[in-house]
Amino acid sequence: MARKGLFLVYTGDGKGKTTASLGVTLRAVGRGLKVRYMQFIKSPERTYGEQIALSKLGVEMEQMGIGFTWTKTPEEHRVAIAKAWQKTKEALQDDSIDLLVLDELNNALAITKFPIDDVLPLAEVLEAIAQRPSTMHLVVTGRSANPALVAMADLVSTIDATKHYYEEGIPAVKGLEF
């Protein structure tokens, strides 16, 4: 029986969505699957621990963003999101990829501070996901998953924020957050 590609969504306000996608990536690499890992918000101007680890495993993590929405102008973000979506559409058609991770896509789709529908149209995203190769597994992460993505997914895990050390004034910790 041919493998059916599954669609997994990790969402919610808690810490661990990217971490969950990295766990799936680790398993896939361990089983010899070809993985492509793309990040919509994080910038290539910074180095992240997960990027270092995946490169040691032969998986390229591509940061296509320019940082979070408060760090650059809306137009800079729109240009980055448009470029990221073009690369993503190509990846969603690549039948050599066994597992495609679209980290922070939910965050990009949920931007309301400036218009994004013309550079990242939800209908186009849904169609591209639906039309991906039938054996491609897909993982999408980020807060505020769009209800239409949730409805399409085979698995949705919502990670809640029960308690976080940020609330105690502890900043991001190297090796835990980046």
N, C-alpha and C positions, 0 to 999 in steps of 0.2 A: 504494500500500500504506500502510495506517495505521501511524503510529509506535507502537512498543511501548515502554512505560515501563520503564526498566531500574533495577535495584536495586544500588547500589554501597556497599560497606562498606570503610572505612579504619580499621584497627585496629593494635595493637601497642604496644610500650613506647617506641618512638622518637618524636622530635619531627617533626611534619609532617602529622598527620592532619587537623587543621583547615585547615592550609595547602593540602592536597590538595583539600579540599572547596571552598575559596575559588577555586582554579584552575578547577574545574568550574563554579562560579558565574559566574566571569568569562567563560568561554566561552559559557555559556547567555545571559547578558545581552547579549553581543556579537551573538548570533544572534536577539535579540528575544524570548527566552523569558521568561515570567513566573516569577520566583523568589521563594520564601519561605524565609527562613533563621532557624531556631529553635535556641537553645542551652539545654541542660538544666541545666547546672551554673553557668555564669558568671552573675554578678549584674548587674542594671542599675545598681547603685551604683557601678560602675567603668566607665570608658570604655576601649575597645579600638581599636587602629589599624584593624583590619579593619571594625569597625562604622562608623568615620568614612569609610573608603573606599567601603564599600557604599552608605552614604547618599548619597554624591556620584553614585553610579550609579543611584540611585532604588530600591535594594533595602533594605528594612527588615530589620535583624538584631534579633531579639527575644530578649533574655536573660531566661530564665524561672526561673533558679535563684537561690540565695542565697549562692553561693560553695562552696568545697570542703568536704568532710564534717567537717573538723576545726575549721571556723570558726563553726559554729552548732550548736544542739542537734539531736538526731535528729528530734524532733517538728517543728521549723521546716523541716527538709529534707523531711520527709514531706509537709507541707502544700504546699510549693513544687512538689514532684514531682507531687503529685496535680493541682494546677492546671495544670502544664505538660502533663501527659498529657491533660487535658480539651481544652486548646487544640490539642494535636497531633492528637487524634482528629478534630477538626473540620477541620483542615488536610488530613489524609489523605483526607477525603471531598470536598474542594473541587476540582472538575474544571476550574477556571480556572487552577490552578497547574500549570506545566509541570515545574518542578524544585523539590522540597522537600528542604531540608537539615535533618537532625536531628543537630546537633553535640552530642557528648557523651552521646547516648542510651545508647551502650554502657556508659559510666561509671555512669550511673544504674541500669541494669539489673544491674550487677555489684556494687552496694553490698551488703556483708555485715555492716556494723557495726550495722545496725538493720534491722527488717523493712520491705520495700518492696512485696512481692508484692500486698498489698491495695490499694496506691495506684498501682502500675505493674505489673499482672499480665502476665507474659510471654505467656501464651496469648492475651490480648486484644491485645497489641502485634503478635504474629504474624498474628492474624486481620485487624487493621486494615491492616497492610501488604499482606496478600494481597488485601484488598478495595478497595484504593485505585483510583482511576480508571486504566484500562488504559494511558493515554498518559502518566501522571505518572512522571517520573524521580524516584528517591529516593536520597539519600545519607545514610548513617548513619556517624558517627565515634565514636571513643573506644577506650580500652584495653579489653581483655578482652571482645571481642565474644562474645556468646552463641553456642554451636555451632548452635542452631536458626536464628539470623539468618544465620550463615555459610552454612548449607545452603540457605537461601532465595535468597541473593544471586546476582546475575548476575556480579558482579566482587567479589573480596575482595583487598585489598592490605594486607599486613602490614608495618608500618614498624618496623624493628629499631633498637635503641639500640646503636650500635657505639662511639660516643664522644660526649661532651657536655661543653661548657665548665662546666656546673654542677659537674662532678666536680673542677674546678680552683678552685672557690669563686667563680666569676663568677655573680652573681645574674641574674634575668630582665632582659633588655635591651629598653628601649623601642624599638619599631619591629621587633624580631625576635620577641619573645614576646607583646607586648601593644600 
